[in-house]
Amino acid sequence: MIDTPQIARRISSLSCGLWHPHYTKCKIRTDPLYEGIYAELEQRRLPLLDIGCGLGILAMYLRECGWGNAVTGIDYDSSKIESGKRMLAKGGYSGISLSQGDARTGLPEHRGDVTILDIMQFFDADGQRDLLKSAASRVAPGGKLIIRSGLLEKNVRFFTTWIGDIFAKCTFWMQAAPVLYPTGDFFRETLSAEGFEVEIRPFWGNTPFNNFLIVAKRPE
């Protein structure tokens, strides 16, 4: 059984400064993301490419759960990458590589599973389509492309999601404001055209946000 509170304490203890430890502990304990992604990857043996990895919390969480596959993380924010590298070194994690990069200009070579978590709204329509196709090309036969994204819907959850993203920009946690929220149909149409079987389900847990988990599997 996964002890998420214990994992939150362990990973947050590796953080530096005043903000990162509190953010990390709260994020892991309250966000269903990490347990949900682990459930999708638990039995898999493919390497993982984490696009928009931030501090690398997902990779560290997976390690704390005993998941030993190689992880490559990229993120646009160089300060998060450097902080994440310090956390990895302090925690003694192996097989995890973090690097600064812009998904708009290309992704690392990879063949395995891929995650894109909470960044789709920062791309315009063409950028979203290009990112999905580029990520899809790196998914191995039988592999998964796992995405979490807020979806454009007319409800209070969507408005709360937008406010949260604006707040993240105003506090400089994110370097950009949201540009365009995708729809469920966008994911279904784009990924089906790439040969994937697509499942979309609500994924907000106890949070107020309009987040969904999109799991696209490439047939064997």
ChimeraX attribute file (.defattr): number of C-alpha atoms within 10 A of each C-alpha:
attribute: neighborCount
match mode: 1-to-1
recipient: residues
	/A:1	4
	/A:2	11
	/A:3	9
	/A:4	18
	/A:5	13
	/A:6	14
	/A:7	20
	/A:8	22
	/A:9	17
	/A:10	17
	/A:11	21
	/A:12	21
	/A:13	17
	/A:14	18
	/A:15	23
	/A:16	13
	/A:17	8
	/A:18	8
	/A:19	9
	/A:20	17
	/A:21	18
	/A:22	15
	/A:23	12
	/A:24	20
	/A:25	21
	/A:26	15
	/A:27	16
	/A:28	23
	/A:29	17
	/A:30	15
	/A:31	15
	/A:32	15
	/A:33	21
	/A:34	20
	/A:35	19
	/A:36	14
	/A:37	20
	/A:38	19
	/A:39	11
	/A:40	13
	/A:41	19
	/A:42	15
	/A:43	9
	/A:44	17
	/A:45	14
	/A:46	20
	/A:47	20
	/A:48	26
	/A:49	28
	/A:50	23
	/A:51	25
	/A:52	22
	/A:53	27
	/A:54	25
	/A:55	27
	/A:56	25
	/A:57	20
	/A:58	22
	/A:59	29
	/A:60	24
	/A:61	21
	/A:62	20
	/A:63	20
	/A:64	19
	/A:65	17
	/A:66	11
	/A:67	17
	/A:68	18
	/A:69	18
	/A:70	17
	/A:71	23
	/A:72	22
	/A:73	25
	/A:74	24
	/A:75	21
	/A:76	19
	/A:77	19
	/A:78	16
	/A:79	13
	/A:80	20
	/A:81	23
	/A:82	16
	/A:83	18
	/A:84	24
	/A:85	19
	/A:86	16
	/A:87	22
	/A:88	24
	/A:89	11
	/A:90	13
	/A:91	15
	/A:92	8
	/A:93	16
	/A:94	14
	/A:95	13
	/A:96	18
	/A:97	18
	/A:98	23
	/A:99	20
	/A:100	18
	/A:101	19
	/A:102	14
	/A:103	19
	/A:104	13
	/A:105	8
	/A:106	12
	/A:107	16
	/A:108	15
	/A:109	9
	/A:110	16
	/A:111	18
	/A:112	20
	/A:113	27
	/A:114	28
	/A:115	23
	/A:116	20
	/A:117	21
	/A:118	18
	/A:119	18
	/A:120	25
	/A:121	22
	/A:122	18
	/A:123	21
	/A:124	15
	/A:125	16
	/A:126	8
	/A:127	15
	/A:128	22
	/A:129	18
	/A:130	18
	/A:131	21
	/A:132	18
	/A:133	15
	/A:134	15
	/A:135	24
	/A:136	24
	/A:137	16
	/A:138	21
	/A:139	25
	/A:140	20
	/A:141	13
	/A:142	14
	/A:143	25
	/A:144	28
	/A:145	26
	/A:146	21
	/A:147	22
	/A:148	23
	/A:149	24
	/A:150	26
	/A:151	24
	/A:152	19
	/A:153	14
	/A:154	8
	/A:155	9
	/A:156	12
	/A:157	19
	/A:158	19
	/A:159	15
	/A:160	15
	/A:161	21
	/A:162	20
	/A:163	14
	/A:164	15
	/A:165	19
	/A:166	16
	/A:167	14
	/A:168	16
	/A:169	15
	/A:170	13
	/A:171	10
	/A:172	11
	/A:173	12
	/A:174	18
	/A:175	13
	/A:176	15
	/A:177	17
	/A:178	20
	/A:179	12
	/A:180	15
	/A:181	22
	/A:182	20
	/A:183	13
	/A:184	18
	/A:185	11
	/A:186	14
	/A:187	21
	/A:188	18
	/A:189	12
	/A:190	18
	/A:191	22
	/A:192	15
	/A:193	11
	/A:194	15
	/A:195	13
	/A:196	22
	/A:197	15
	/A:198	19
	/A:199	14
	/A:200	16
	/A:201	12
	/A:202	14
	/A:203	20
	/A:204	18
	/A:205	14
	/A:206	9
	/A:207	14
	/A:208	14
	/A:209	21
	/A:210	22
	/A:211	22
	/A:212	18
	/A:213	21
	/A:214	24
	/A:215	21
	/A:216	25
	/A:217	23
	/A:218	20
	/A:219	12
	/A:220	7
